[in-house]
Amino acid sequence: MCESCEGVDLNDPEQRGGGVSRRALLVGTGLGLGLGVLGVGLPAAQAATAKNGKWCNPALGYFPNGGHFGAPRGGVSHAGQDVTNSTGTGVYAAAAGTVIRRQWGGGLTGRTGNGIVLSHGSGLYTYYGHLNAYRVSLNQKVSAGQRIGDMGATGNVTGPHLHFETHNGSLGRVVNPVTFMSGRGVDLGGGWPALDSGASGQRVRAIQHLLNQRGYGLEVDGWLGPTSTNAVKRFQSASGLVADGQVGPKTWPKLVYSLQRGAGGNHVKGLQTALNKRSAGLLVDGDFGSVTNTAVRNFQSTNRLTVDGVAGPITWRALVG
């Protein structure tokens, strides 16, 4: 858990950004607790469409006591959400973007330890603090789910964890990471994600491969369009689920397979695709051979899961989260 008070620098023009005045930021942040900063996520009408597959879980772990957004810290409020695990646990880009800061505290006032700031465009930024190691360079473009660092205990901390922040509108305008990510279909606590019709990306490709294993004959194009959404609904109906077309916490457990070395088929292609989202770099050939076995074990080890080479529900949930 962070010992330092994670404030924002209202004197930094880049943090003020987007034409927002220093006074407006001061009123809006209210030391991180104002309504404009708490950010209850997205308006209800937009919440569903934001679950588009563009965002994913930055780290696997648990929420420590006192490490939540808005917790009082020496007169100011905690600006992010802490996710605790052991040193060396993988830290991943929450969305595609560019590394704009790679330095102590991410160059943000009040932060300590090795930090990375990613810019995702449209005034969205994420911050990853207390890293043990960097795995990307300054100005590098990264994809969603790409490993960018290792969890650590650098800076003013009481133990290893990731300090994760989301900034919406400008760098320095922090919002609650849990609600921000939840509105985008991501459970920072490590649960299954939610992808709505229209979503795209590697996880959608994995879904299409998994459905093809059941004979749906989909084009694996990474788009949850009308045809793939209809297949999801048919699968849900056949599985006794509400046929709403959303691949969420109730659908994923029924969709995935428990796989291990020697398996072959479209479901293995889905696994390989999900591993590639987490930087595995596999050939998607549907063969669970030695290379895929090593990739599964490496992912399990990196994320402090049981290292048995079996891609069961717990490993799948961490991969696609």
C-alpha positions as CSV (number, residue, x, y, z in Angstrom):
1,M,0.0,0.0,0.0
2,C,1.3,3.5,-0.9
3,E,2.5,5.6,2.0
4,S,2.8,8.7,-0.1
5,C,-0.1,11.0,-0.8
6,E,-0.9,10.8,-4.5
7,G,-2.0,14.3,-5.4
8,V,-2.0,16.2,-8.7
9,D,0.2,19.1,-9.7
10,L,-2.0,22.0,-10.5
11,N,1.0,24.1,-11.4
12,D,2.0,21.8,-14.3
13,P,0.5,23.1,-17.6
14,E,0.5,19.6,-19.1
15,Q,-1.5,18.2,-16.2
16,R,-3.9,21.1,-16.4
17,G,-4.2,20.6,-20.1
18,G,-7.3,20.7,-22.4
19,G,-8.0,24.4,-21.6
20,V,-9.0,23.5,-18.0
21,S,-8.0,26.4,-15.7
22,R,-6.1,25.9,-12.5
23,R,-9.0,27.2,-10.5
24,A,-11.4,24.8,-12.3
25,L,-9.2,21.9,-11.6
26,L,-8.8,22.9,-7.9
27,V,-12.6,23.0,-7.5
28,G,-13.1,19.9,-9.6
29,T,-10.6,17.7,-7.9
30,G,-11.4,18.8,-4.3
31,L,-8.2,16.9,-3.4
32,G,-9.4,14.0,-5.4
33,L,-12.9,13.8,-3.9
34,G,-15.0,16.3,-6.0
35,L,-17.9,15.0,-8.1
36,G,-16.0,15.9,-11.3
37,V,-13.1,13.7,-10.3
38,L,-14.8,10.8,-8.5
39,G,-16.3,9.9,-11.9
40,V,-19.1,7.4,-11.6
41,G,-18.0,6.0,-15.0
42,L,-20.0,6.7,-18.1
43,P,-23.6,7.9,-18.5
44,A,-26.0,5.0,-18.5
45,A,-26.7,5.4,-22.2
46,Q,-23.1,5.1,-23.1
47,A,-22.1,2.4,-20.6
48,A,-22.9,-0.5,-22.9
49,T,-21.1,0.8,-26.0
50,A,-18.0,1.5,-24.0
51,K,-17.5,-2.3,-23.4
52,N,-15.9,-2.5,-26.8
53,G,-12.9,-4.7,-26.1
54,K,-10.4,-1.8,-26.1
55,W,-9.6,-2.0,-22.4
56,C,-8.3,-4.8,-20.2
57,N,-7.0,-5.5,-16.7
58,P,-3.5,-4.0,-16.1
59,A,-2.5,-6.5,-13.3
60,L,-3.7,-9.5,-11.4
61,G,-3.9,-9.3,-7.6
62,Y,-6.1,-8.1,-4.8
63,F,-7.2,-4.8,-3.4
64,P,-5.4,-4.0,-0.1
65,N,-7.1,-2.2,2.8
66,G,-6.7,1.6,2.4
67,G,-5.5,1.3,-1.2
68,H,-8.7,2.4,-2.9
69,F,-9.4,5.6,-4.7
70,G,-10.2,8.6,-2.5
71,A,-8.8,7.0,0.7
72,P,-7.4,9.8,2.9
73,R,-3.6,10.1,2.9
74,G,-2.1,12.8,5.0
75,G,-4.7,15.4,4.2
76,V,-5.2,14.5,0.5
77,S,-6.8,11.6,-1.2
78,H,-5.4,8.5,-2.9
79,A,-5.5,9.2,-6.6
80,G,-5.7,5.6,-7.8
81,Q,-6.4,2.0,-7.0
82,D,-3.7,-0.3,-5.6
83,V,-3.5,-3.9,-6.8
84,T,-1.3,-6.1,-4.6
85,N,0.7,-9.1,-5.7
86,S,4.4,-10.1,-5.4
87,T,7.3,-8.4,-7.0
88,G,7.7,-9.3,-10.6
89,T,4.0,-9.9,-11.3
90,G,3.2,-8.7,-14.9
91,V,1.9,-5.2,-15.5
92,Y,0.1,-4.7,-18.8
93,A,-1.2,-1.7,-20.8
94,A,-4.8,-1.2,-20.0
95,A,-5.4,0.0,-23.5
96,A,-3.5,0.8,-26.7
97,G,-1.5,4.0,-26.5
98,T,1.9,5.7,-26.3
99,V,4.4,5.8,-23.5
100,I,4.7,9.5,-22.8
101,R,6.5,9.3,-19.4
102,R,8.8,6.6,-18.1
103,Q,10.5,8.0,-15.0
104,W,10.3,8.4,-11.2
105,G,6.7,8.9,-10.2
106,G,5.8,9.2,-13.9
107,G,6.8,12.8,-13.6
108,L,3.6,13.5,-11.6
109,T,3.7,15.4,-8.3
110,G,3.2,13.3,-5.2
111,R,4.0,10.0,-6.9
112,T,7.1,8.0,-6.1
113,G,8.8,4.9,-7.5
114,N,9.3,3.9,-11.1
115,G,6.3,5.0,-13.1
116,I,4.8,4.9,-16.6
117,V,2.2,7.2,-18.1
118,L,0.4,6.0,-21.3
119,S,-1.6,8.4,-23.5
120,H,-4.6,6.7,-25.1
121,G,-5.9,9.8,-27.0
122,S,-9.1,11.8,-26.5
123,G,-7.7,13.1,-23.2
124,L,-7.4,9.6,-21.6
125,Y,-4.3,8.6,-19.7
126,T,-3.3,5.7,-17.4
127,Y,-0.5,5.7,-14.8
128,Y,1.4,2.6,-13.5
129,G,3.4,3.2,-10.3
130,H,6.0,1.5,-8.1
131,L,7.3,-0.7,-10.9
132,N,10.2,-3.0,-10.3
133,A,11.2,-3.0,-13.9
134,Y,10.3,-1.3,-17.2
135,R,9.6,-3.4,-20.3
136,V,8.9,-0.6,-22.7
137,S,10.8,2.5,-23.8
138,L,9.8,6.2,-23.9
139,N,7.6,7.1,-26.9
140,Q,6.9,3.5,-27.7
141,K,3.5,2.6,-29.0
142,V,1.9,-0.3,-27.1
143,S,-1.2,-2.5,-27.6
144,A,-3.9,-3.3,-25.1
145,G,-2.7,-6.1,-22.9
146,Q,1.0,-5.7,-23.8
147,R,3.4,-6.2,-20.9
148,I,4.9,-2.9,-20.0
149,G,6.5,-3.6,-16.7
150,D,6.8,-5.6,-13.5
151,M,5.1,-5.0,-10.3
152,G,7.4,-3.8,-7.5
153,A,7.9,-1.8,-4.3
154,T,9.9,1.2,-5.5
155,G,9.3,4.5,-3.9
156,N,7.4,5.2,-0.7
157,V,5.5,2.0,-0.1
158,T,4.9,-0.7,2.5
159,G,5.0,-3.6,0.1
160,P,4.9,-4.6,-3.6
161,H,1.8,-3.5,-5.6
162,L,0.7,-1.6,-8.7
163,H,-0.6,1.8,-8.1
164,F,-3.0,2.3,-11.1
165,E,-4.6,5.6,-12.1
166,T,-7.0,6.7,-14.8
167,H,-7.1,10.3,-16.0
168,N,-10.0,11.5,-18.0
169,G,-10.1,14.9,-19.8
170,S,-6.5,15.8,-19.2
171,L,-3.4,14.4,-17.4
172,G,-4.0,15.3,-13.8
173,R,-7.8,14.9,-13.8
174,V,-8.0,11.6,-12.0
175,V,-11.2,9.5,-11.9
176,N,-12.0,6.4,-10.0
177,P,-10.2,3.6,-11.8
178,V,-12.6,0.9,-10.6
179,T,-15.7,2.6,-12.0
180,F,-13.8,3.9,-15.0
181,M,-12.7,0.4,-16.0
182,S,-16.0,-1.3,-15.0
183,G,-17.8,1.0,-17.4
184,R,-15.5,-0.4,-20.1
185,G,-16.1,-4.0,-19.2
186,V,-13.1,-4.6,-17.0
187,D,-13.1,-5.9,-13.4
188,L,-10.0,-4.5,-11.7
189,G,-10.5,-7.1,-9.0
190,G,-9.7,-9.9,-11.5
191,G,-13.1,-11.0,-12.7
192,W,-14.3,-12.0,-16.2
193,P,-14.6,-9.0,-18.7
194,A,-17.8,-8.0,-20.5
195,L,-17.8,-7.4,-24.3
196,D,-20.8,-6.0,-26.0
197,S,-22.0,-6.4,-29.6
198,G,-19.7,-4.3,-31.8
199,A,-16.6,-5.0,-29.7
200,S,-13.3,-5.8,-31.5
201,G,-9.8,-7.0,-30.8
202,Q,-7.9,-10.1,-29.8
203,R,-10.4,-11.3,-27.2
204,V,-13.1,-11.2,-29.9
205,R,-10.9,-13.4,-32.1
206,A,-10.6,-15.8,-29.2
207,I,-14.4,-15.8,-28.8
208,Q,-14.8,-16.6,-32.5
209,H,-12.3,-19.5,-32.3
210,L,-14.1,-20.9,-29.3
211,L,-17.4,-20.7,-31.0
212,N,-15.9,-22.3,-34.1
213,Q,-14.8,-25.2,-32.0
214,R,-18.5,-25.8,-31.5
215,G,-19.2,-25.6,-35.2
216,Y,-20.4,-22.1,-35.7
217,G,-18.2,-21.5,-38.7
218,L,-17.4,-17.8,-38.1
219,E,-14.9,-15.7,-39.9
220,V,-12.2,-14.9,-37.4
221,D,-12.0,-11.1,-38.1
222,G,-11.9,-9.8,-34.5
223,W,-15.2,-8.0,-34.8
224,L,-18.3,-8.9,-32.7
225,G,-20.6,-7.9,-35.5
226,P,-24.1,-9.1,-36.3
227,T,-23.1,-12.5,-37.4
228,S,-20.8,-13.2,-34.4
229,T,-23.3,-11.6,-32.1
230,N,-26.0,-13.9,-33.4
231,A,-23.7,-16.9,-32.8
232,V,-23.1,-15.7,-29.2
233,K,-26.9,-15.5,-28.7
234,R,-27.4,-19.0,-30.1
235,F,-24.7,-20.3,-27.8
236,Q,-26.2,-18.5,-24.8
237,S,-29.6,-19.9,-25.5
238,A,-28.2,-23.4,-25.9
239,S,-26.3,-23.0,-22.6
240,G,-29.4,-21.9,-20.7
241,L,-28.3,-18.3,-20.5
242,V,-30.0,-15.0,-21.3
243,A,-29.4,-14.5,-25.0
244,D,-28.3,-10.9,-24.8
245,G,-25.2,-11.1,-27.1
246,Q,-22.9,-9.8,-24.4
247,V,-19.9,-12.0,-23.6
248,G,-19.7,-11.4,-19.9
249,P,-19.1,-13.1,-16.5
250,K,-21.9,-15.7,-17.1
251,T,-21.0,-16.6,-20.7
252,W,-17.2,-16.8,-20.5
253,P,-17.1,-19.8,-18.0
254,K,-19.3,-21.8,-20.3
255,L,-17.4,-20.7,-23.5
256,V,-13.9,-21.6,-22.5
257,Y,-12.3,-25.1,-22.5
258,S,-9.9,-26.6,-20.0
259,L,-6.9,-27.3,-22.2
260,Q,-3.4,-28.8,-21.8
261,R,-0.5,-30.1,-23.8
262,G,-1.6,-32.5,-26.6
263,A,-4.9,-30.7,-27.3
264,G,-5.6,-29.4,-30.8
265,G,-8.3,-27.5,-32.6
266,N,-10.0,-24.1,-32.8
267,H,-10.3,-23.9,-29.0
268,V,-6.4,-24.0,-28.8
269,K,-6.3,-21.2,-31.4
270,G,-8.5,-19.2,-29.1
271,L,-6.1,-19.8,-26.2
272,Q,-3.1,-18.9,-28.4
273,T,-4.9,-15.7,-29.4
274,A,-5.6,-14.8,-25.8
275,L,-1.9,-15.5,-24.9
276,N,-0.8,-13.3,-27.7
277,K,-2.8,-10.4,-26.3
278,R,-0.5,-10.8,-23.2
279,S,2.7,-10.6,-25.3
280,A,3.3,-14.4,-25.9
281,G,4.0,-14.0,-29.7
282,L,2.7,-17.5,-30.6
283,L,1.9,-18.9,-34.0
284,V,-1.9,-19.5,-33.9
285,D,-1.9,-23.0,-35.3
286,G,-4.3,-24.8,-33.0
287,D,-1.5,-27.1,-31.7
288,F,-1.0,-27.2,-27.9
289,G,2.6,-28.4,-28.2
290,S,5.7,-27.5,-26.3
291,V,5.8,-23.9,-27.3
292,T,2.2,-23.2,-26.3
293,N,2.8,-25.2,-23.1
294,T,5.8,-23.0,-22.2
295,A,3.7,-19.9,-22.9
296,V,0.9,-21.0,-20.6
297,R,3.4,-21.8,-17.8
298,N,5.2,-18.6,-18.3
299,F,2.0,-16.6,-18.1
300,Q,0.9,-18.5,-15.0
301,S,4.3,-17.9,-13.3
302,T,4.3,-14.2,-14.2
303,N,0.9,-13.7,-12.7
304,R,1.4,-15.9,-9.6
305,L,-1.0,-18.6,-10.6
306,T,-0.5,-22.3,-10.1
307,V,2.1,-23.3,-12.7
308,D,0.7,-26.6,-14.1
309,G,0.4,-25.9,-17.8
310,V,-3.3,-26.4,-17.7
311,A,-5.4,-23.6,-19.2
312,G,-8.4,-23.9,-17.0
313,P,-11.0,-21.3,-15.9
314,I,-8.6,-19.4,-13.6
315,T,-5.9,-19.0,-16.2
316,W,-8.5,-18.1,-18.9
317,R,-10.0,-15.5,-16.7
318,A,-6.6,-13.9,-16.1
319,L,-5.8,-14.0,-19.8
320,V,-9.0,-12.4,-21.1
321,G,-9.6,-10.0,-18.1
